[in-house]
Amino acid sequence: MSEHDWLLALDTATSTIVVAVGAADGEILQADAFEGRYRHSQELLPAVVRLLERAGLRLPELGGVIVGTGPGAFTGLRVGLATAKTLAHELRRPVVGVATSEALLAGVEGATRLWLPSGPRGRLRIDAGEAPQLVPDDFAGATGAVESSEIAVDLDGRAPAEALRRGRDAVAALPASLLRLGAARLAAGDTDDPEQLVPAYAVAPRGAPPAPPDEGVAWSRDPR
């Protein structure tokens, strides 16, 4: 593979850490996905090193970095974004942020609605192309039938089994989805300013005011 001809994708928004490498056109080459276990800061960089060694790739030959921006938990997203920014800065490579929600929906054919946890007693409902909506845990579809277009991630015991099954499919497809979406932006020159690239949190960071219940939820704040 020629110089600057491969891409690195990272996502730490869900309970599954995703590390993937792909060609410049977004074709996935290799990927690792494993439970974060609240150890993102200890697990992420070693996972990158292991994957590059297995794939026979060198960081100086990196063409660009793709990172999932959430919504997700504060700690995981902070580590993922900081790692992506550091690599891009140190190697002077472009970086693009891709909404994890968009990539999850893109991974399941026909999926148009995603459910994610927002703390222990709430959910985020994310319809394709729309802002996240905060929904109480007792919403009508919590355990009953759901549309085939709905997927649920990290909501075991709090969402219907079929939505959870499709959610697992979406997480399995996340490496490929991130690479495909990110590569398209990189090819178009649509890169992000690392200083302006911030995560979207599934729960408001400490000190942030709660969003009104009838408005979309998209808490984003520079984690520094």
C-alpha positions in Angstrom: 0.0 0.0 0.0 1.4 3.4 -1.0 2.2 6.2 1.4 -0.8 8.0 2.9 -3.1 5.4 1.4 -4.9 3.9 4.4 -7.3 5.2 7.0 -7.8 4.7 10.7 -11.3 4.7 12.3 -12.0 4.8 16.0 -15.3 4.7 18.0 -15.8 4.7 21.7 -19.4 6.0 22.0 -21.0 2.6 22.9 -19.9 -0.1 25.3 -18.0 -1.6 22.4 -14.6 -0.1 21.4 -14.1 -0.1 17.7 -10.7 0.2 15.9 -10.6 -0.3 12.2 -8.3 0.3 9.2 -9.3 0.7 5.6 -8.2 1.7 2.2 -8.5 5.3 1.0 -11.8 4.5 -0.7 -13.3 3.3 2.6 -13.0 -0.5 2.0 -12.4 -2.1 5.3 -9.2 -4.0 5.7 -9.2 -5.2 9.3 -11.0 -4.3 12.5 -11.2 -5.1 16.2 -14.2 -4.6 18.4 -14.3 -5.5 22.1 -16.0 -4.5 25.3 -14.7 -1.2 26.8 -15.2 -2.3 30.4 -14.8 1.4 31.4 -11.1 1.1 30.5 -11.0 3.1 27.3 -7.9 5.1 28.3 -5.9 1.9 29.0 -7.4 -0.2 26.1 -7.7 2.1 23.1 -4.1 2.9 22.1 -2.8 -0.7 22.6 -5.6 -1.9 20.4 -4.5 0.5 17.7 -1.0 -0.8 17.9 -2.0 -4.4 17.8 -4.2 -3.9 14.8 -1.6 -2.0 12.8 1.0 -4.7 13.6 -1.4 -7.4 12.4 -2.3 -5.5 9.3 1.4 -4.6 8.5 0.7 -0.9 8.5 2.8 2.0 9.9 1.5 5.2 11.4 3.7 7.5 9.3 1.8 6.1 6.2 -1.6 7.1 7.6 -3.8 9.1 5.3 -6.5 10.3 7.7 -8.4 9.6 10.9 -12.1 9.0 11.3 -13.7 9.1 14.7 -17.2 8.5 16.0 -18.6 11.5 17.8 -21.6 9.9 19.6 -23.9 10.3 21.2 -22.3 8.3 24.0 -20.9 8.3 27.5 -18.6 11.1 28.6 -15.5 9.1 29.5 -15.4 6.9 26.4 -16.1 9.7 23.9 -13.5 11.9 25.6 -10.8 9.3 25.2 -11.7 8.5 21.6 -11.8 12.1 20.5 -8.6 13.0 22.3 -6.8 10.0 20.7 -8.0 10.8 17.2 -7.0 14.5 17.6 -3.6 13.6 19.0 -2.8 11.2 16.1 -4.0 13.7 13.5 -2.1 16.5 15.1 1.2 14.7 15.6 1.2 13.1 12.1 -0.3 16.2 10.4 -3.1 14.2 8.9 -6.8 15.3 8.4 -9.5 14.1 10.8 -13.2 13.8 10.3 -15.9 13.2 12.9 -18.8 11.0 12.0 -21.8 10.8 14.3 -21.9 7.3 15.7 -25.7 7.3 15.5 -25.5 7.9 11.7 -23.0 5.1 11.3 -25.1 2.7 13.4 -28.2 3.4 11.3 -26.2 3.1 8.1 -25.1 -0.4 9.1 -28.6 -2.0 9.1 -30.6 -1.9 5.9 -33.9 0.0 6.3 -33.0 1.3 9.8 -34.4 4.8 10.5 -34.6 5.0 14.3 -32.0 4.3 16.9 -32.4 4.0 20.6 -29.4 4.6 23.0 -29.2 4.8 26.8 -29.2 8.2 28.4 -28.2 7.3 32.0 -29.9 4.5 33.9 -33.5 5.9 33.5 -33.7 7.4 30.1 -33.2 6.8 26.4 -32.3 8.8 23.4 -34.5 8.4 20.3 -32.6 9.3 17.2 -34.5 9.4 13.9 -32.4 9.5 10.8 -31.5 13.1 10.0 -33.1 14.5 13.2 -31.7 15.7 16.5 -31.8 13.2 19.4 -34.8 13.3 21.6 -34.8 12.4 25.3 -37.5 9.8 26.2 -38.4 8.5 29.7 -37.6 4.9 30.4 -41.2 3.9 30.5 -42.1 4.8 26.9 -44.7 2.6 25.3 -42.4 0.6 23.1 -40.0 -0.4 25.9 -40.8 -4.1 25.9 -43.4 -4.6 23.2 -43.3 -4.9 19.4 -41.3 -2.3 17.5 -41.0 -1.4 13.8 -38.4 -3.2 11.7 -36.8 0.2 11.2 -35.9 0.5 14.9 -32.6 -0.6 16.5 -31.5 -0.4 20.1 -27.9 -0.4 21.4 -26.7 -0.9 25.0 -30.2 -1.2 26.2 -30.3 -4.8 27.3 -33.4 -5.4 29.5 -34.7 -1.9 28.6 -35.7 -2.4 24.9 -37.5 -5.1 22.8 -35.4 -8.2 21.9 -35.8 -7.7 18.1 -34.6 -4.1 18.3 -31.6 -5.2 20.4 -30.8 -7.9 17.9 -30.7 -5.4 15.1 -28.6 -3.2 17.4 -26.0 -5.9 17.7 -26.0 -6.1 13.9 -25.4 -2.4 13.7 -22.5 -2.5 16.1 -21.0 -5.4 14.2 -21.2 -3.3 11.0 -19.9 -0.1 12.7 -16.3 -0.4 11.6 -17.3 -0.7 7.9 -19.9 2.1 8.3 -17.5 4.5 9.9 -14.8 3.9 7.2 -17.3 4.3 4.4 -18.8 7.5 5.7 -15.5 9.0 6.8 -13.7 8.1 3.6 -16.3 9.9 1.5 -15.8 13.1 3.5 -12.0 12.8 3.3 -12.2 12.3 -0.5 -14.3 15.4 -0.8 -11.9 17.4 1.3 -14.6 17.9 3.9 -12.4 17.6 7.0 -12.9 18.9 10.5 -10.9 21.5 12.5 -9.6 19.5 15.5 -10.2 22.4 17.7 -13.9 22.5 16.8 -14.4 18.7 16.8 -16.4 17.9 20.0 -18.4 14.9 21.1 -22.2 14.6 21.6 -22.9 13.2 25.0 -25.9 10.9 25.7 -26.1 12.4 29.2 -25.5 16.1 30.0 -21.9 16.7 31.3 -21.7 17.7 34.9 -22.7 21.4 35.2 -24.5 21.5 31.9 -28.2 22.6 32.1 -30.8 20.0 31.3 -32.5 20.3 27.9 -36.3 21.0 28.0 -38.2 17.7 27.5 -39.8 18.9 24.3 -36.6 19.8 22.6 -33.9 17.8 20.9 -30.9 16.7 23.0 -27.5 17.2 21.6 -25.1 18.0 24.5 -21.7 18.8 23.0 -18.9 20.4 24.9 -15.1 20.4 24.5 -13.9 17.8 27.0 -10.8 19.8 27.9 
